[in-house]
């Protein structure tokens, strides 16, 4: 395994370097009445090498941890208040969690489910923010507190690099258990929703929302949730980011569920060392805990360099009494002059259940570069 890993890592490093391309910045247009228009986006192509214990699969994919996308903001001030409109869509490129041993999928396959935001927001000076439209529920991102700087290569969403692949049994045959089935972070989603965010008070904000899936046909899922977040970058030599939330979902033909999840991140600003932890539980099945140690420093003039090591431990995700574990290492190098972040991540997956079936470990290397414009 070590020889194979070295060969695959070498190919991945070359792919990451080749993807670092020049960038340009989208302009911002303003009017005389406090209005503005700005657009943004990024490309995030990756080289994926997956080993299921029997065979290797090498593909070019879009990193689903931060899919390639484009969007724009419209802002208009009304005295102390601001009305905002946001549109954002992913390009629909083949995603890292959308391929498996038997299918590479389409290179590009866009449909309306790739729309991320069609969101109207009203920011008030004293009463918080009111939002309506397709966008983030209150708990979206609640498990993502992370100061490591390596989110492109490793995050609590450990299934993102290879979620579509299935485990091999000990006998070498494909199983029906996919990585995405047994590794979940119970983070919030994006839906057609109404949402309220309170003003910040001593670093705390309260959010709540109600939404339904308006982009999929014949999906009547309804979700309501609440979240509390805390952020403070002036705690002596430390910065802190934390959040906890609960979401309740109902869908015809499925059992109602309740998810509780949250995360906590702390950064020692003088050394660049960070610790990030997350945990979650679904009442009808599944719980996990996650921890990451990170280090970020300016080691070269091009931009900051970040490293991390992390570990995920989940249980009862697919069947009662099962166990899913994953560990990973990642590095991210920023190239500030070109708005590029080159990354390399390695992740190992293991799974066991209470049947007589055994499962082989699997691993994946994901290397690429995100170019922001």
C-alpha positions in Angstrom: 0.0 0.0 0.0 2.8 2.4 0.8 4.4 2.1 -2.7 1.0 2.6 -4.3 0.4 5.6 -2.1 3.7 7.3 -3.1 3.0 6.8 -6.8 -0.5 8.2 -6.6 0.6 11.1 -4.4 3.3 12.0 -6.9 0.7 12.1 -9.8 -1.6 14.1 -7.6 1.0 16.7 -6.8 1.7 17.3 -10.5 -2.0 17.7 -11.1 -2.3 20.3 -8.4 0.6 22.3 -9.8 -0.8 22.2 -13.3 -4.2 23.5 -12.2 -2.8 26.7 -10.8 -3.8 29.2 -13.5 -3.9 33.0 -13.7 -7.0 34.7 -12.3 -9.0 37.8 -12.9 -11.4 39.6 -10.6 -15.0 40.4 -11.3 -15.8 44.1 -11.2 -18.3 45.9 -8.9 -20.7 48.5 -10.3 -22.3 51.2 -8.2 -24.9 53.9 -8.6 -25.4 57.2 -6.9 -28.1 56.0 -4.6 -26.2 53.4 -2.6 -26.8 50.5 -5.0 -24.2 48.0 -6.3 -23.8 44.9 -8.5 -20.9 42.5 -8.1 -20.3 39.0 -9.4 -18.0 36.2 -8.2 -17.2 32.5 -8.6 -14.6 29.9 -8.7 -13.4 26.8 -10.5 -12.2 23.8 -8.4 -11.1 20.9 -10.6 -9.5 18.0 -8.9 -7.6 14.8 -9.6 -9.2 11.9 -7.6 -7.5 8.6 -7.0 -9.6 6.0 -5.1 -8.4 2.6 -3.9 -11.1 0.2 -2.7 -8.6 -2.5 -1.7 -8.8 -4.3 -5.0 -8.7 -1.7 -7.8 -7.6 1.9 -8.3 -9.9 4.4 -10.0 -8.4 7.7 -11.3 -10.7 10.5 -12.4 -10.8 14.2 -13.0 -13.7 15.6 -10.9 -15.1 18.8 -9.4 -14.4 19.0 -5.7 -17.8 18.6 -4.1 -16.5 20.1 -0.9 -16.5 23.5 -2.7 -18.1 22.9 -6.1 -17.3 25.2 -9.1 -19.8 28.0 -9.2 -20.7 31.5 -10.3 -23.0 34.1 -8.8 -23.8 37.7 -8.2 -25.1 40.2 -5.6 -27.4 43.1 -6.0 -27.4 45.6 -3.1 -29.5 48.7 -2.6 -29.3 50.9 0.5 -32.5 52.4 2.1 -31.2 54.7 4.8 -29.7 52.5 7.5 -31.2 49.3 5.9 -30.0 47.3 2.9 -32.0 45.2 0.4 -29.9 42.4 -1.1 -30.5 39.8 -3.9 -28.2 36.9 -4.5 -28.1 34.4 -7.3 -25.7 31.5 -7.4 -25.4 28.2 -9.3 -22.9 25.5 -9.5 -21.8 24.6 -13.1 -22.9 21.0 -12.7 -19.5 19.4 -13.4 -18.9 15.8 -12.4 -18.5 15.8 -8.7 -16.0 13.9 -6.5 -18.9 12.3 -4.6 -20.9 11.6 -7.7 -18.7 8.9 -9.2 -18.3 5.2 -8.2 -16.6 2.0 -9.4 -19.1 1.5 -12.2 -20.0 5.0 -13.4 -18.1 8.2 -14.1 -21.2 10.1 -14.9 -21.5 13.0 -17.3 -18.7 15.6 -17.5 -21.3 18.3 -17.3 -24.9 17.7 -16.2 -26.7 20.9 -15.1 -30.3 21.0 -13.9 -32.2 23.2 -11.5 -31.0 21.3 -8.5 -27.6 22.9 -9.2 -29.1 26.3 -8.2 -27.7 27.2 -4.8 -29.2 30.6 -4.1 -32.1 32.7 -5.4 -32.3 34.7 -2.2 -33.8 38.0 -1.2 -32.5 39.5 2.0 -33.4 42.6 4.0 -30.7 43.8 6.5 -32.1 46.1 9.1 -30.0 48.4 11.3 -31.7 47.3 14.5 -33.8 44.1 14.0 -31.5 41.7 12.1 -31.8 40.1 8.7 -34.9 38.7 7.1 -34.5 36.3 4.1 -36.7 34.5 1.6 -36.0 32.2 -1.3 -33.7 29.4 -2.2 -30.8 29.5 0.2 -29.2 28.3 3.4 -31.3 27.1 6.3 -30.3 28.3 9.7 -28.2 25.2 10.4 -26.3 25.2 7.1 -22.6 25.3 7.9 -23.2 24.7 11.7 -20.6 21.9 11.7 -18.0 23.8 9.8 -16.1 25.9 12.5 -12.6 25.5 11.2 -9.5 27.7 11.5 -7.1 25.1 9.9 -7.1 26.6 6.4 -7.2 23.1 4.9 -11.0 22.9 4.3 -10.4 22.2 0.6 -8.5 19.0 1.4 -10.1 17.9 4.6 -13.3 18.8 6.5 -16.0 17.3 8.7 -17.8 16.3 5.5 -15.4 13.4 5.1 -17.6 11.8 2.4 -17.1 14.7 -0.1 -13.9 13.3 -1.7 -15.4 9.9 -2.6 -18.9 9.5 -1.3 -20.3 7.5 -4.2 -17.9 4.6 -4.0 -18.8 1.4 -2.2 -16.7 -0.7 0.1 -15.4 -4.1 -1.0 -16.1 -7.1 1.2 -13.3 -9.1 2.7 -13.8 -11.5 -0.3 -13.1 -8.7 -2.7 -16.7 -8.3 -4.1 -18.4 -5.0 -4.2 -20.9 -4.4 -1.3 -24.0 -2.3 -1.3 -22.6 0.1 1.4 -21.3 3.4 0.0 -19.0 5.8 1.7 -21.8 8.4 1.6 -24.2 6.1 3.3 -22.1 5.7 6.5 -20.3 9.1 6.8 -22.6 12.0 7.5 -22.0 15.3 9.3 -25.8 16.2 9.8 -25.1 19.7 8.6 -27.9 21.9 7.5 -29.1 22.2 3.9 -30.2 24.7 1.3 -34.0 24.9 0.6 -36.7 27.2 -0.4 -37.1 28.9 2.9 -37.9 31.9 5.0 -35.2 32.7 7.6 -34.5 35.2 10.3 -31.0 36.1 11.8 -30.9 38.2 14.9 -28.5 41.1 15.4 -25.2 40.2 17.0 -25.1 40.5 20.8 -21.7 40.0 22.5 -20.6 37.7 19.7 -23.8 35.6 19.6 -26.4 35.4 16.8 -29.6 33.4 16.7 -31.0 32.1 13.5 -34.2 30.2 12.6 -35.8 29.1 9.4 -38.6 27.1 7.8 -38.1 25.5 4.3 -39.2 23.0 1.8 -37.4 21.4 -1.3 -38.6 23.5 -4.3 -36.0 22.2 -6.8 -36.7 18.5 -6.8 -39.8 17.0 -8.3 -42.2 15.1 -6.0 -40.2 16.0 -2.9 -42.4 17.4 -0.1 -39.8 17.4 2.6 -40.4 20.2 5.1 -37.7 21.3 7.6 -37.6 23.8 10.4 -34.5 24.6 12.4 -32.8 26.9 14.9 -29.1 27.7 15.5 -27.0 29.7 17.8 -23.5 30.9 16.7 -20.7 32.6 18.6 -17.7 34.3 17.0 -14.9 36.3 18.7 -11.4 36.8 17.3 -10.2 38.9 20.3 -10.1 36.4 23.1 -6.6 37.3 24.2 -4.2 35.4 21.9 -7.1 33.2 20.6 -9.9 33.4 18.1 -13.1 31.3 18.7 -15.8 30.2 16.4 -18.7 27.9 17.5 -22.2 27.0 16.8 -25.0 24.5 17.7 -28.3 23.8 15.9 -31.3 21.5 15.7 -33.4 20.7 12.7 -36.7 18.8 12.4 -37.7 17.2 9.0 -40.9 15.6 7.7 -41.4 13.9 4.4 -44.2 11.7 3.1 -43.4 8.0 3.2 -40.4 8.5 5.5 -39.9 8.6 9.3 -39.7 12.0 10.8 -36.2 12.9 12.0 -34.4 15.3 14.3 -30.8 16.3 13.9 -28.7 18.0 16.5 -25.2 19.1 15.5 -22.5 21.7 16.2 -18.9 22.6 16.1 -16.2 24.5 17.9 -13.0 26.0 16.6 -10.1 27.7 18.4 -7.0 29.3 16.9 -3.9 30.4 18.7 -3.1 33.5 16.6 0.6 33.8 17.5 1.5 30.2 16.4 -1.1 29.4 13.8 -2.1 26.2 15.6 -5.8 25.4 15.7 -8.2 22.8 17.1 -11.6 22.1 15.5 -14.2 19.6 16.8 -17.7 18.7 15.6 -20.4 16.3 16.6 -23.9 15.3 15.6 -26.7 13.0 16.2 -29.8 11.9 14.3 -32.6 10.6 16.5 -33.7 7.8 14.2 -30.1 6.6 13.4 -26.5 7.7 13.6 -24.1 9.8 15.6 -20.5 10.9 15.2 -17.6 12.9 16.6 -14.8 14.7 14.6 -11.6 16.4 15.5 -8.9 18.2 13.5 -5.5 19.7 14.4 -4.2 22.4 12.1 -1.2 24.6 11.5 -1.0 27.6 9.2 2.0 29.9 8.6 3.6 32.1 6.0 6.4 29.7 5.0 6.9 31.1 1.5 6.3 34.5 -0.1 3.5 33.2 -2.4 1.0 32.9 0.4 0.2 31.0 3.5 0.7 27.3 3.9 -1.6 25.1 6.0 -1.4 21.5 7.2 -3.9 19.4 9.1 -4.6 15.9 10.4 -8.2 14.8 11.4 -10.2 11.9 12.6 -13.9 10.9 12.3 -15.7 8.3 14.3 -19.4 7.4 13.5 -21.8 4.7 14.5 -25.3 3.4 13.6 -25.4 5.3 10.4 -26.6 2.4 8.1 -27.5 -0.3 10.6 -27.7 -0.5 14.4 -24.3 -1.2 15.9 -22.2 -0.4 12.8 -19.0 1.6 13.0 -17.4 4.0 10.4 -14.0 5.6 11.0 -11.9 7.9 8.8 -8.7 9.7 9.2 -7.0 12.2 6.8 -4.1 14.5 6.2 -4.2 17.6 4.1 -2.1 20.5 2.9 -3.2 23.8 1.2 -0.9 26.4 -0.4 -2.3 29.8 -1.2 -0.9 31.6 -4.3 -2.1 35.1 -3.5 -1.1 36.8 -6.8 -3.4 34.5 -8.8 -6.2 33.9 -6.3 -5.4 30.2 -6.3 -5.4 27.7 -3.5 -3.6 24.4 -4.4 -4.3 21.4 -2.2 -3.5 17.8 -1.6 -5.5 15.5 0.7 -5.4 11.8 1.6 -8.2 10.0 3.5 -8.7 6.5 4.7 -12.1 4.9 5.3 -13.0 1.8 7.3 -16.4 0.3 8.1 -17.7 -2.6 10.1 -21.2 -3.9 11.0 -22.8 -6.7 13.1 -23.1 -9.1 10.2 -20.6 -11.8 9.3 -19.5 -9.7 6.3 -16.2 -7.9 6.6 -15.2 -4.8 4.7 -11.8 -3.8 3.3 -10.5 -0.3 4.0 -10.6 2.2 1.2 -8.6 5.4 0.6 -8.6 8.4 -1.6 -6.3 11.1 -2.8 -7.8 14.4 -3.9 -5.5 17.0 -5.4 -6.5 20.2 -7.2 -6.6 24.0 -7.1 -9.4 26.4 -6.5 -9.2 29.5 -8.6 -11.4 32.4 -7.4 -12.6 35.1 -9.7 
